[in-house]
Amino acid sequence: MRDDAVDLDATMRDMGERARAAARSLAVAEPGAKSAALRAMADAVNADAATILDANRLDVEAAQASGASRAMIDRLTLDAGRVAAIADALREVASLPDPVGSVAAEWTRPNGLVIRRVRTPLGVVGVIYESRPNVTADAGALCLKAGNAVILRGGSDSSRSSAAIHAALVRGLEAAGLPRDAIQLVPTRDRAAVGAMLAGLGGSIDVIVPRGGRSLVERVQREARVPVFAHLEGLCHVYVDRSADLAMARRIVVNAKMRRTGICGAAETLLIDRSAPELVAPLLADLQAAGCELRASDEARALFPGALPATEEDFRTEYLDAVISVALVDGVDGAIRHIERYSSHHTEAVIAQDQQVADRFMRHVDSAILLHNASTQFADGGEFGFGGEIGIATGKMHARGPVGVEQLTTFNYRVSGNGQTRP
């Protein structure tokens, strides 16, 4: 084995051991100490705004020089408003109720035993992410609030930005007297560090959260030897029913696709009720006017010739760009069938005034987030009141949808008796 490989393995194992020790302290930390640390982090981010923006400028320039896509640049870029939003999110997490020690359920058995299900930290969370430097703060804050230590491995494209943000987080921890190892950032761009985390760092990591493109998430799901909270991609749909209010539908469709095209909650496919052909032209004209490329089925193109022809692959593609696929379907049941065939089970929306249509959509579509008469861009932990998110989980075990503070806890059962023995 190469010496540098040995050194990396030793570095990663040391990080795991320090994170495990920090997790033991955080598990019993007072809620006030965690909240104080988060507020101090917010102050440090604001104080370091110029430093963070300078670091981000270097990351963006390097990404542009390497030919990164427009969507990638958007995810990577910070400005004064986005840095302020990072600080605001830290304060919002500070204000959330502390989940650790809360009683999720309680009941008394006929024999007098009192049983409580109590929330406890997961332990050490490993977060592997690409591009978005704000994830450094989001993940660090949410894990801390839930009493977990976290090891962060950001993408090489955002390494300078992430390091600048991480420095502010560490100052916040120290100001509140919490261990600086509670939030660690992997100090190398070597991809072997990801493999070490997926192997669990000798048992130190309890769960992995990947946040990035399909290739990253597929690797994590394939190689991880610890549990994973993940979504493979956000192939999100908007279905416009014949009962939809057209003015509302026009607002929602453009927002769902175009507000930010590079996020996982951006709509990638528009489905329109075949029995309402009059909806097609205004909806597609609005998208086109907003700068969106349209890739439509032959039937939809007959009603809006300005669209490009869609292929089968288009309906399986997460564009993360100003591109949308369009198809006509046989009402809500046709929409359900299309979504079942193509969806990644992330987020879907129905626009309909007919409540029965909306109810049927909600019952029969099996995705983590379902919206009625609202944009898919609300698929975000901050918009749910979670104070941000560490990712969107599309699996069905433990966490599903936005992974916020509550989803970053597990539980144990605490049983109280007064001398009972089992016959």
Contacts in CASP RR format, 6 or more apart in sequence:
PFRMAT RR
TARGET T0000
AUTHOR 0000-0000-0000
METHOD contacts of the structure
MODEL  1
MRDDAVDLDATMRDMGERARAAARSLAVAEPGAKSAALRAMADAVNADAA
TILDANRLDVEAAQASGASRAMIDRLTLDAGRVAAIADALREVASLPDPV
GSVAAEWTRPNGLVIRRVRTPLGVVGVIYESRPNVTADAGALCLKAGNAV
ILRGGSDSSRSSAAIHAALVRGLEAAGLPRDAIQLVPTRDRAAVGAMLAG
LGGSIDVIVPRGGRSLVERVQREARVPVFAHLEGLCHVYVDRSADLAMAR
RIVVNAKMRRTGICGAAETLLIDRSAPELVAPLLADLQAAGCELRASDEA
RALFPGALPATEEDFRTEYLDAVISVALVDGVDGAIRHIERYSSHHTEAV
IAQDQQVADRFMRHVDSAILLHNASTQFADGGEFGFGGEIGIATGKMHAR
GPVGVEQLTTFNYRVSGNGQTRP
5 192 0 8 1.000
8 188 0 8 1.000
8 190 0 8 1.000
8 192 0 8 1.000
8 193 0 8 1.000
8 196 0 8 1.000
9 196 0 8 1.000
11 187 0 8 1.000
11 188 0 8 1.000
12 186 0 8 1.000
12 193 0 8 1.000
12 196 0 8 1.000
12 197 0 8 1.000
12 201 0 8 1.000
13 196 0 8 1.000
13 201 0 8 1.000
13 202 0 8 1.000
13 204 0 8 1.000
15 151 0 8 1.000
15 184 0 8 1.000
15 186 0 8 1.000
15 201 0 8 1.000
16 124 0 8 1.000
16 151 0 8 1.000
16 201 0 8 1.000
16 202 0 8 1.000
16 204 0 8 1.000
16 205 0 8 1.000
17 204 0 8 1.000
18 181 0 8 1.000
18 184 0 8 1.000
19 124 0 8 1.000
19 149 0 8 1.000
19 150 0 8 1.000
19 151 0 8 1.000
19 181 0 8 1.000
19 182 0 8 1.000
19 184 0 8 1.000
19 201 0 8 1.000
19 204 0 8 1.000
19 205 0 8 1.000
20 123 0 8 1.000
20 124 0 8 1.000
20 149 0 8 1.000
20 204 0 8 1.000
21 179 0 8 1.000
21 181 0 8 1.000
22 149 0 8 1.000
22 179 0 8 1.000
22 181 0 8 1.000
22 182 0 8 1.000
23 121 0 8 1.000
23 123 0 8 1.000
23 124 0 8 1.000
23 147 0 8 1.000
23 148 0 8 1.000
23 149 0 8 1.000
23 182 0 8 1.000
25 178 0 8 1.000
25 179 0 8 1.000
25 182 0 8 1.000
26 34 0 8 1.000
26 121 0 8 1.000
26 144 0 8 1.000
26 147 0 8 1.000
26 148 0 8 1.000
26 149 0 8 1.000
26 178 0 8 1.000
26 179 0 8 1.000
26 182 0 8 1.000
27 100 0 8 1.000
27 120 0 8 1.000
27 121 0 8 1.000
27 123 0 8 1.000
27 147 0 8 1.000
29 147 0 8 1.000
29 178 0 8 1.000
31 98 0 8 1.000
31 100 0 8 1.000
32 98 0 8 1.000
33 176 0 8 1.000
33 177 0 8 1.000
33 178 0 8 1.000
34 94 0 8 1.000
34 98 0 8 1.000
34 144 0 8 1.000
34 145 0 8 1.000
34 147 0 8 1.000
34 176 0 8 1.000
34 178 0 8 1.000
35 94 0 8 1.000
35 95 0 8 1.000
35 98 0 8 1.000
35 145 0 8 1.000
36 94 0 8 1.000
36 175 0 8 1.000
36 176 0 8 1.000
37 144 0 8 1.000
37 172 0 8 1.000
37 173 0 8 1.000
37 175 0 8 1.000
37 176 0 8 1.000
37 177 0 8 1.000
37 178 0 8 1.000
38 90 0 8 1.000
38 91 0 8 1.000
38 93 0 8 1.000
38 94 0 8 1.000
38 141 0 8 1.000
38 144 0 8 1.000
38 145 0 8 1.000
39 90 0 8 1.000
39 91 0 8 1.000
39 94 0 8 1.000
40 171 0 8 1.000
40 172 0 8 1.000
40 173 0 8 1.000
40 175 0 8 1.000
40 176 0 8 1.000
41 90 0 8 1.000
41 137 0 8 1.000
41 141 0 8 1.000
41 168 0 8 1.000
41 169 0 8 1.000
41 171 0 8 1.000
41 172 0 8 1.000
41 173 0 8 1.000
42 87 0 8 1.000
42 88 0 8 1.000
42 90 0 8 1.000
42 91 0 8 1.000
42 94 0 8 1.000
43 87 0 8 1.000
43 172 0 8 1.000
44 168 0 8 1.000
44 169 0 8 1.000
44 171 0 8 1.000
44 172 0 8 1.000
44 175 0 8 1.000
45 52 0 8 1.000
45 83 0 8 1.000
45 86 0 8 1.000
45 87 0 8 1.000
45 90 0 8 1.000
45 137 0 8 1.000
45 165 0 8 1.000
45 168 0 8 1.000
45 169 0 8 1.000
46 83 0 8 1.000
46 84 0 8 1.000
46 87 0 8 1.000
47 168 0 8 1.000
48 164 0 8 1.000
48 167 0 8 1.000
48 168 0 8 1.000
49 80 0 8 1.000
49 83 0 8 1.000
49 84 0 8 1.000
51 164 0 8 1.000
52 78 0 8 1.000
52 83 0 8 1.000
52 161 0 8 1.000
52 164 0 8 1.000
52 165 0 8 1.000
52 168 0 8 1.000
53 78 0 8 1.000
53 79 0 8 1.000
53 80 0 8 1.000
53 83 0 8 1.000
54 164 0 8 1.000
55 160 0 8 1.000
55 161 0 8 1.000
55 163 0 8 1.000
55 164 0 8 1.000
56 76 0 8 1.000
56 77 0 8 1.000
56 78 0 8 1.000
56 133 0 8 1.000
56 158 0 8 1.000
56 160 0 8 1.000
56 161 0 8 1.000
56 164 0 8 1.000
58 160 0 8 1.000
59 76 0 8 1.000
59 133 0 8 1.000
59 157 0 8 1.000
59 158 0 8 1.000
59 159 0 8 1.000
59 160 0 8 1.000
59 161 0 8 1.000
60 73 0 8 1.000
60 76 0 8 1.000
60 77 0 8 1.000
62 157 0 8 1.000
63 72 0 8 1.000
63 73 0 8 1.000
63 76 0 8 1.000
63 157 0 8 1.000
64 73 0 8 1.000
68 76 0 8 1.000
68 157 0 8 1.000
69 321 0 8 1.000
70 321 0 8 1.000
71 261 0 8 1.000
71 262 0 8 1.000
71 320 0 8 1.000
71 321 0 8 1.000
72 131 0 8 1.000
72 157 0 8 1.000
74 260 0 8 1.000
74 261 0 8 1.000
74 262 0 8 1.000
75 131 0 8 1.000
75 132 0 8 1.000
75 262 0 8 1.000
75 263 0 8 1.000
76 131 0 8 1.000
76 132 0 8 1.000
76 133 0 8 1.000
76 157 0 8 1.000
76 158 0 8 1.000
76 161 0 8 1.000
78 133 0 8 1.000
78 134 0 8 1.000
78 161 0 8 1.000
82 134 0 8 1.000
85 134 0 8 1.000
86 134 0 8 1.000
86 137 0 8 1.000
86 138 0 8 1.000
86 165 0 8 1.000
89 134 0 8 1.000
89 137 0 8 1.000
89 138 0 8 1.000
89 141 0 8 1.000
89 382 0 8 1.000
89 387 0 8 1.000
89 388 0 8 1.000
90 137 0 8 1.000
90 141 0 8 1.000
92 382 0 8 1.000
92 385 0 8 1.000
92 387 0 8 1.000
92 388 0 8 1.000
93 141 0 8 1.000
93 142 0 8 1.000
93 145 0 8 1.000
93 387 0 8 1.000
93 388 0 8 1.000
93 405 0 8 1.000
94 141 0 8 1.000
94 145 0 8 1.000
96 145 0 8 1.000
96 386 0 8 1.000
96 387 0 8 1.000
96 405 0 8 1.000
98 145 0 8 1.000
99 119 0 8 1.000
99 145 0 8 1.000
99 146 0 8 1.000
99 405 0 8 1.000
99 406 0 8 1.000
99 409 0 8 1.000
100 119 0 8 1.000
100 120 0 8 1.000
100 121 0 8 1.000
100 146 0 8 1.000
100 147 0 8 1.000
100 409 0 8 1.000
101 118 0 8 1.000
101 119 0 8 1.000
101 120 0 8 1.000
102 118 0 8 1.000
102 119 0 8 1.000
103 116 0 8 1.000
103 117 0 8 1.000
103 118 0 8 1.000
103 119 0 8 1.000
104 117 0 8 1.000
104 118 0 8 1.000
104 119 0 8 1.000
104 411 0 8 1.000
105 116 0 8 1.000
105 117 0 8 1.000
106 114 0 8 1.000
106 115 0 8 1.000
106 116 0 8 1.000
106 117 0 8 1.000
107 114 0 8 1.000
107 115 0 8 1.000
108 114 0 8 1.000
108 115 0 8 1.000
109 115 0 8 1.000
111 420 0 8 1.000
112 417 0 8 1.000
112 418 0 8 1.000
112 420 0 8 1.000
113 415 0 8 1.000
113 416 0 8 1.000
113 417 0 8 1.000
113 420 0 8 1.000
114 415 0 8 1.000
114 416 0 8 1.000
114 417 0 8 1.000
115 413 0 8 1.000
115 414 0 8 1.000
115 415 0 8 1.000
116 413 0 8 1.000
116 414 0 8 1.000
116 415 0 8 1.000
116 416 0 8 1.000
117 411 0 8 1.000
117 412 0 8 1.000
117 413 0 8 1.000
118 411 0 8 1.000
118 412 0 8 1.000
118 413 0 8 1.000
118 414 0 8 1.000
119 406 0 8 1.000
119 409 0 8 1.000
119 410 0 8 1.000
119 411 0 8 1.000
120 409 0 8 1.000
120 410 0 8 1.000
120 411 0 8 1.000
120 412 0 8 1.000
121 146 0 8 1.000
121 147 0 8 1.000
121 148 0 8 1.000
121 408 0 8 1.000
121 409 0 8 1.000
121 410 0 8 1.000
122 146 0 8 1.000
122 148 0 8 1.000
122 206 0 8 1.000
122 207 0 8 1.000
122 408 0 8 1.000
122 409 0 8 1.000
122 410 0 8 1.000
123 147 0 8 1.000
123 148 0 8 1.000
123 149 0 8 1.000
123 206 0 8 1.000
124 148 0 8 1.000
124 149 0 8 1.000
124 150 0 8 1.000
124 151 0 8 1.000
124 204 0 8 1.000
124 205 0 8 1.000
124 206 0 8 1.000
125 139 0 8 1.000
125 143 0 8 1.000
125 148 0 8 1.000
125 149 0 8 1.000
125 150 0 8 1.000
125 151 0 8 1.000
125 205 0 8 1.000
125 206 0 8 1.000
125 207 0 8 1.000
125 208 0 8 1.000
125 209 0 8 1.000
125 390 0 8 1.000
125 408 0 8 1.000
126 150 0 8 1.000
126 151 0 8 1.000
126 152 0 8 1.000
126 153 0 8 1.000
126 197 0 8 1.000
126 205 0 8 1.000
126 207 0 8 1.000
126 208 0 8 1.000
126 209 0 8 1.000
127 135 0 8 1.000
127 139 0 8 1.000
127 140 0 8 1.000
127 143 0 8 1.000
127 150 0 8 1.000
127 151 0 8 1.000
127 152 0 8 1.000
127 153 0 8 1.000
127 154 0 8 1.000
127 208 0 8 1.000
127 209 0 8 1.000
127 210 0 8 1.000
127 211 0 8 1.000
127 390 0 8 1.000
128 153 0 8 1.000
128 154 0 8 1.000
128 194 0 8 1.000
128 197 0 8 1.000
128 208 0 8 1.000
128 209 0 8 1.000
128 210 0 8 1.000
128 211 0 8 1.000
128 216 0 8 1.000
128 220 0 8 1.000
129 135 0 8 1.000
129 139 0 8 1.000
129 152 0 8 1.000
129 153 0 8 1.000
129 154 0 8 1.000
129 155 0 8 1.000
129 210 0 8 1.000
129 211 0 8 1.000
129 212 0 8 1.000
130 154 0 8 1.000
130 155 0 8 1.000
130 157 0 8 1.000
130 158 0 8 1.000
130 211 0 8 1.000
130 212 0 8 1.000
130 213 0 8 1.000
130 216 0 8 1.000
131 155 0 8 1.000
131 157 0 8 1.000
131 158 0 8 1.000
131 212 0 8 1.000
132 158 0 8 1.000
132 211 0 8 1.000
133 158 0 8 1.000
133 161 0 8 1.000
133 162 0 8 1.000
133 165 0 8 1.000
134 165 0 8 1.000
135 152 0 8 1.000
135 154 0 8 1.000
135 211 0 8 1.000
135 390 0 8 1.000
136 152 0 8 1.000
136 154 0 8 1.000
136 161 0 8 1.000
136 162 0 8 1.000
136 165 0 8 1.000
136 166 0 8 1.000
136 169 0 8 1.000
136 185 0 8 1.000
137 165 0 8 1.000
137 169 0 8 1.000
138 388 0 8 1.000
138 389 0 8 1.000
138 390 0 8 1.000
139 150 0 8 1.000
139 152 0 8 1.000
139 209 0 8 1.000
139 390 0 8 1.000
140 150 0 8 1.000
140 152 0 8 1.000
140 169 0 8 1.000
140 183 0 8 1.000
141 169 0 8 1.000
142 386 0 8 1.000
142 387 0 8 1.000
142 388 0 8 1.000
142 389 0 8 1.000
142 390 0 8 1.000
142 403 0 8 1.000
142 404 0 8 1.000
142 405 0 8 1.000
142 408 0 8 1.000
143 149 0 8 1.000
143 150 0 8 1.000
143 183 0 8 1.000
143 390 0 8 1.000
143 408 0 8 1.000
144 150 0 8 1.000
144 173 0 8 1.000
144 178 0 8 1.000
144 182 0 8 1.000
144 183 0 8 1.000
145 405 0 8 1.000
146 404 0 8 1.000
146 405 0 8 1.000
146 406 0 8 1.000
146 408 0 8 1.000
146 409 0 8 1.000
147 409 0 8 1.000
148 408 0 8 1.000
149 179 0 8 1.000
149 181 0 8 1.000
149 182 0 8 1.000
149 183 0 8 1.000
149 184 0 8 1.000
150 182 0 8 1.000
150 183 0 8 1.000
150 184 0 8 1.000
151 184 0 8 1.000
151 186 0 8 1.000
151 197 0 8 1.000
151 201 0 8 1.000
151 205 0 8 1.000
152 162 0 8 1.000
152 166 0 8 1.000
152 183 0 8 1.000
152 184 0 8 1.000
152 185 0 8 1.000
152 186 0 8 1.000
153 185 0 8 1.000
153 186 0 8 1.000
153 193 0 8 1.000
153 194 0 8 1.000
153 197 0 8 1.000
154 162 0 8 1.000
154 185 0 8 1.000
154 186 0 8 1.000
155 162 0 8 1.000
155 189 0 8 1.000
156 189 0 8 1.000
159 189 0 8 1.000
162 185 0 8 1.000
163 185 0 8 1.000
166 183 0 8 1.000
166 185 0 8 1.000
169 183 0 8 1.000
170 180 0 8 1.000
170 183 0 8 1.000
173 179 0 8 1.000
173 180 0 8 1.000
173 182 0 8 1.000
173 183 0 8 1.000
174 180 0 8 1.000
186 193 0 8 1.000
186 197 0 8 1.000
194 219 0 8 1.000
195 223 0 8 1.000
197 205 0 8 1.000
197 208 0 8 1.000
198 208 0 8 1.000
198 219 0 8 1.000
198 220 0 8 1.000
198 223 0 8 1.000
198 224 0 8 1.000
198 225 0 8 1.000
198 226 0 8 1.000
199 223 0 8 1.000
199 225 0 8 1.000
200 208 0 8 1.000
200 225 0 8 1.000
200 226 0 8 1.000
203 226 0 8 1.000
205 226 0 8 1.000
206 226 0 8 1.000
206 227 0 8 1.000
207 226 0 8 1.000
207 227 0 8 1.000
207 228 0 8 1.000
207 229 0 8 1.000
208 220 0 8 1.000
208 224 0 8 1.000
208 226 0 8 1.000
208 227 0 8 1.000
208 228 0 8 1.000
208 229 0 8 1.000
208 230 0 8 1.000
209 228 0 8 1.000
209 229 0 8 1.000
209 230 0 8 1.000
209 390 0 8 1.000
209 391 0 8 1.000
209 403 0 8 1.000
210 216 0 8 1.000
210 217 0 8 1.000
210 220 0 8 1.000
210 221 0 8 1.000
210 228 0 8 1.000
210 230 0 8 1.000
211 390 0 8 1.000
211 391 0 8 1.000
213 233 0 8 1.000
214 232 0 8 1.000
214 233 0 8 1.000
214 318 0 8 1.000
217 230 0 8 1.000
217 231 0 8 1.000
217 232 0 8 1.000
217 233 0 8 1.000
218 232 0 8 1.000
220 228 0 8 1.000
220 230 0 8 1.000
221 228 0 8 1.000
221 230 0 8 1.000
221 232 0 8 1.000
227 397 0 8 1.000
227 398 0 8 1.000
229 390 0 8 1.000
229 391 0 8 1.000
229 393 0 8 1.000
229 398 0 8 1.000
229 399 0 8 1.000
229 403 0 8 1.000
229 407 0 8 1.000
230 393 0 8 1.000
230 394 0 8 1.000
230 395 0 8 1.000
231 264 0 8 1.000
231 344 0 8 1.000
231 346 0 8 1.000
231 368 0 8 1.000
231 391 0 8 1.000
231 392 0 8 1.000
231 393 0 8 1.000
231 394 0 8 1.000
231 395 0 8 1.000
232 344 0 8 1.000
232 394 0 8 1.000
233 264 0 8 1.000
233 318 0 8 1.000
233 344 0 8 1.000
233 346 0 8 1.000
234 264 0 8 1.000
234 265 0 8 1.000
234 268 0 8 1.000
234 318 0 8 1.000
234 344 0 8 1.000
234 346 0 8 1.000
234 347 0 8 1.000
234 392 0 8 1.000
235 268 0 8 1.000
235 269 0 8 1.000
235 316 0 8 1.000
235 317 0 8 1.000
235 318 0 8 1.000
235 342 0 8 1.000
235 343 0 8 1.000
235 344 0 8 1.000
235 346 0 8 1.000
236 256 0 8 1.000
236 264 0 8 1.000
236 265 0 8 1.000
236 266 0 8 1.000
236 267 0 8 1.000
236 268 0 8 1.000
236 269 0 8 1.000
236 343 0 8 1.000
236 344 0 8 1.000
236 346 0 8 1.000
236 347 0 8 1.000
236 348 0 8 1.000
236 349 0 8 1.000
236 376 0 8 1.000
236 379 0 8 1.000
237 267 0 8 1.000
237 268 0 8 1.000
237 269 0 8 1.000
237 270 0 8 1.000
237 271 0 8 1.000
237 335 0 8 1.000
237 338 0 8 1.000
237 339 0 8 1.000
237 342 0 8 1.000
237 343 0 8 1.000
237 348 0 8 1.000
237 349 0 8 1.000
238 252 0 8 1.000
238 253 0 8 1.000
238 256 0 8 1.000
238 257 0 8 1.000
238 267 0 8 1.000
238 269 0 8 1.000
238 270 0 8 1.000
238 271 0 8 1.000
238 348 0 8 1.000
238 349 0 8 1.000
238 350 0 8 1.000
238 351 0 8 1.000
238 376 0 8 1.000
239 271 0 8 1.000
239 272 0 8 1.000
239 273 0 8 1.000
239 329 0 8 1.000
239 332 0 8 1.000
239 335 0 8 1.000
239 339 0 8 1.000
239 348 0 8 1.000
239 349 0 8 1.000
239 350 0 8 1.000
239 351 0 8 1.000
239 352 0 8 1.000
239 361 0 8 1.000
240 249 0 8 1.000
240 253 0 8 1.000
240 270 0 8 1.000
240 271 0 8 1.000
240 272 0 8 1.000
240 273 0 8 1.000
240 276 0 8 1.000
240 279 0 8 1.000
240 283 0 8 1.000
240 351 0 8 1.000
240 352 0 8 1.000
241 273 0 8 1.000
241 276 0 8 1.000
241 331 0 8 1.000
241 332 0 8 1.000
241 335 0 8 1.000
241 350 0 8 1.000
241 351 0 8 1.000
241 352 0 8 1.000
241 353 0 8 1.000
241 354 0 8 1.000
241 357 0 8 1.000
242 273 0 8 1.000
242 275 0 8 1.000
242 276 0 8 1.000
242 279 0 8 1.000
242 331 0 8 1.000
243 352 0 8 1.000
243 353 0 8 1.000
243 354 0 8 1.000
243 357 0 8 1.000
244 273 0 8 1.000
244 276 0 8 1.000
244 279 0 8 1.000
244 351 0 8 1.000
244 352 0 8 1.000
244 353 0 8 1.000
245 351 0 8 1.000
245 353 0 8 1.000
246 279 0 8 1.000
246 282 0 8 1.000
248 351 0 8 1.000
248 373 0 8 1.000
249 279 0 8 1.000
249 283 0 8 1.000
249 351 0 8 1.000
250 282 0 8 1.000
250 283 0 8 1.000
250 286 0 8 1.000
252 349 0 8 1.000
252 351 0 8 1.000
252 373 0 8 1.000
252 374 0 8 1.000
252 375 0 8 1.000
253 267 0 8 1.000
253 270 0 8 1.000
253 283 0 8 1.000
253 286 0 8 1.000
253 287 0 8 1.000
253 351 0 8 1.000
254 286 0 8 1.000
254 287 0 8 1.000
254 290 0 8 1.000
255 375 0 8 1.000
255 377 0 8 1.000
256 266 0 8 1.000
256 267 0 8 1.000
256 349 0 8 1.000
256 375 0 8 1.000
256 376 0 8 1.000
256 377 0 8 1.000
257 266 0 8 1.000
257 267 0 8 1.000
257 270 0 8 1.000
257 287 0 8 1.000
257 290 0 8 1.000
257 292 0 8 1.000
257 322 0 8 1.000
257 324 0 8 1.000
258 287 0 8 1.000
258 290 0 8 1.000
258 291 0 8 1.000
258 292 0 8 1.000
258 322 0 8 1.000
259 266 0 8 1.000
259 375 0 8 1.000
259 377 0 8 1.000
260 266 0 8 1.000
260 377 0 8 1.000
261 319 0 8 1.000
261 320 0 8 1.000
261 321 0 8 1.000
261 322 0 8 1.000
262 320 0 8 1.000
262 321 0 8 1.000
263 320 0 8 1.000
263 377 0 8 1.000
263 380 0 8 1.000
264 318 0 8 1.000
264 346 0 8 1.000
264 347 0 8 1.000
264 379 0 8 1.000
264 392 0 8 1.000
265 346 0 8 1.000
265 347 0 8 1.000
265 376 0 8 1.000
265 377 0 8 1.000
265 379 0 8 1.000
265 380 0 8 1.000
265 392 0 8 1.000
266 320 0 8 1.000
266 376 0 8 1.000
266 377 0 8 1.000
267 324 0 8 1.000
267 349 0 8 1.000
267 375 0 8 1.000
267 376 0 8 1.000
268 317 0 8 1.000
268 318 0 8 1.000
268 319 0 8 1.000
268 324 0 8 1.000
268 325 0 8 1.000
269 315 0 8 1.000
269 324 0 8 1.000
269 325 0 8 1.000
269 326 0 8 1.000
269 327 0 8 1.000
269 338 0 8 1.000
269 342 0 8 1.000
270 283 0 8 1.000
270 287 0 8 1.000
270 324 0 8 1.000
270 325 0 8 1.000
270 326 0 8 1.000
270 327 0 8 1.000
271 326 0 8 1.000
271 327 0 8 1.000
271 328 0 8 1.000
271 329 0 8 1.000
271 334 0 8 1.000
271 335 0 8 1.000
271 338 0 8 1.000
271 339 0 8 1.000
272 279 0 8 1.000
272 280 0 8 1.000
272 283 0 8 1.000
272 300 0 8 1.000
272 326 0 8 1.000
272 327 0 8 1.000
272 328 0 8 1.000
272 329 0 8 1.000
273 279 0 8 1.000
273 328 0 8 1.000
273 329 0 8 1.000
273 331 0 8 1.000
273 332 0 8 1.000
273 335 0 8 1.000
274 299 0 8 1.000
274 328 0 8 1.000
274 329 0 8 1.000
274 330 0 8 1.000
274 331 0 8 1.000
275 330 0 8 1.000
275 331 0 8 1.000
277 303 0 8 1.000
277 328 0 8 1.000
280 300 0 8 1.000
280 303 0 8 1.000
280 304 0 8 1.000
280 328 0 8 1.000
281 303 0 8 1.000
281 304 0 8 1.000
284 294 0 8 1.000
284 296 0 8 1.000
284 300 0 8 1.000
284 304 0 8 1.000
284 306 0 8 1.000
284 307 0 8 1.000
284 326 0 8 1.000
285 304 0 8 1.000
287 294 0 8 1.000
287 324 0 8 1.000
288 294 0 8 1.000
288 306 0 8 1.000
290 322 0 8 1.000
291 322 0 8 1.000
292 322 0 8 1.000
292 323 0 8 1.000
292 324 0 8 1.000
293 308 0 8 1.000
293 322 0 8 1.000
293 323 0 8 1.000
293 324 0 8 1.000
294 304 0 8 1.000
294 306 0 8 1.000
294 307 0 8 1.000
294 308 0 8 1.000
294 324 0 8 1.000
294 326 0 8 1.000
295 307 0 8 1.000
295 308 0 8 1.000
295 309 0 8 1.000
295 310 0 8 1.000
295 311 0 8 1.000
295 314 0 8 1.000
295 323 0 8 1.000
295 324 0 8 1.000
295 325 0 8 1.000
295 326 0 8 1.000
296 304 0 8 1.000
296 307 0 8 1.000
296 308 0 8 1.000
296 309 0 8 1.000
296 310 0 8 1.000
296 325 0 8 1.000
296 326 0 8 1.000
296 327 0 8 1.000
297 310 0 8 1.000
297 326 0 8 1.000
297 327 0 8 1.000
297 328 0 8 1.000
298 309 0 8 1.000
299 327 0 8 1.000
299 328 0 8 1.000
300 307 0 8 1.000
300 326 0 8 1.000
300 327 0 8 1.000
300 328 0 8 1.000
301 307 0 8 1.000
301 309 0 8 1.000
307 326 0 8 1.000
310 325 0 8 1.000
310 326 0 8 1.000
310 327 0 8 1.000
314 325 0 8 1.000
315 325 0 8 1.000
315 327 0 8 1.000
315 338 0 8 1.000
315 342 0 8 1.000
316 342 0 8 1.000
317 325 0 8 1.000
318 344 0 8 1.000
327 338 0 8 1.000
329 335 0 8 1.000
329 337 0 8 1.000
329 338 0 8 1.000
331 357 0 8 1.000
332 350 0 8 1.000
332 352 0 8 1.000
332 357 0 8 1.000
332 360 0 8 1.000
332 361 0 8 1.000
333 360 0 8 1.000
335 350 0 8 1.000
335 361 0 8 1.000
336 360 0 8 1.000
336 361 0 8 1.000
336 364 0 8 1.000
336 365 0 8 1.000
339 348 0 8 1.000
339 365 0 8 1.000
339 367 0 8 1.000
340 365 0 8 1.000
340 366 0 8 1.000
343 365 0 8 1.000
343 367 0 8 1.000
344 394 0 8 1.000
345 366 0 8 1.000
345 367 0 8 1.000
345 368 0 8 1.000
345 394 0 8 1.000
345 395 0 8 1.000
346 367 0 8 1.000
346 368 0 8 1.000
346 369 0 8 1.000
346 379 0 8 1.000
346 392 0 8 1.000
346 394 0 8 1.000
347 367 0 8 1.000
347 368 0 8 1.000
347 369 0 8 1.000
347 370 0 8 1.000
347 371 0 8 1.000
347 376 0 8 1.000
347 379 0 8 1.000
347 392 0 8 1.000
348 361 0 8 1.000
348 365 0 8 1.000
348 367 0 8 1.000
348 369 0 8 1.000
348 370 0 8 1.000
348 371 0 8 1.000
348 376 0 8 1.000
349 370 0 8 1.000
349 371 0 8 1.000
349 372 0 8 1.000
349 374 0 8 1.000
349 375 0 8 1.000
349 376 0 8 1.000
350 357 0 8 1.000
350 358 0 8 1.000
350 361 0 8 1.000
350 362 0 8 1.000
350 370 0 8 1.000
350 371 0 8 1.000
350 372 0 8 1.000
350 373 0 8 1.000
351 372 0 8 1.000
351 373 0 8 1.000
352 358 0 8 1.000
352 361 0 8 1.000
352 372 0 8 1.000
352 373 0 8 1.000
358 372 0 8 1.000
358 373 0 8 1.000
361 370 0 8 1.000
361 372 0 8 1.000
362 370 0 8 1.000
362 372 0 8 1.000
367 394 0 8 1.000
368 392 0 8 1.000
368 393 0 8 1.000
368 394 0 8 1.000
368 395 0 8 1.000
368 400 0 8 1.000
368 401 0 8 1.000
369 376 0 8 1.000
369 379 0 8 1.000
369 392 0 8 1.000
369 401 0 8 1.000
369 402 0 8 1.000
371 378 0 8 1.000
371 379 0 8 1.000
378 384 0 8 1.000
379 392 0 8 1.000
379 401 0 8 1.000
379 402 0 8 1.000
380 388 0 8 1.000
380 389 0 8 1.000
380 402 0 8 1.000
381 387 0 8 1.000
381 388 0 8 1.000
381 389 0 8 1.000
381 402 0 8 1.000
381 404 0 8 1.000
382 388 0 8 1.000
382 389 0 8 1.000
382 402 0 8 1.000
384 402 0 8 1.000
386 402 0 8 1.000
386 404 0 8 1.000
386 405 0 8 1.000
386 406 0 8 1.000
387 404 0 8 1.000
387 405 0 8 1.000
388 402 0 8 1.000
388 404 0 8 1.000
389 402 0 8 1.000
389 403 0 8 1.000
389 404 0 8 1.000
390 403 0 8 1.000
390 404 0 8 1.000
390 408 0 8 1.000
391 402 0 8 1.000
391 403 0 8 1.000
392 401 0 8 1.000
392 402 0 8 1.000
392 403 0 8 1.000
393 399 0 8 1.000
393 400 0 8 1.000
393 401 0 8 1.000
393 403 0 8 1.000
393 407 0 8 1.000
394 400 0 8 1.000
394 401 0 8 1.000
398 407 0 8 1.000
398 410 0 8 1.000
399 407 0 8 1.000
399 408 0 8 1.000
401 407 0 8 1.000
END
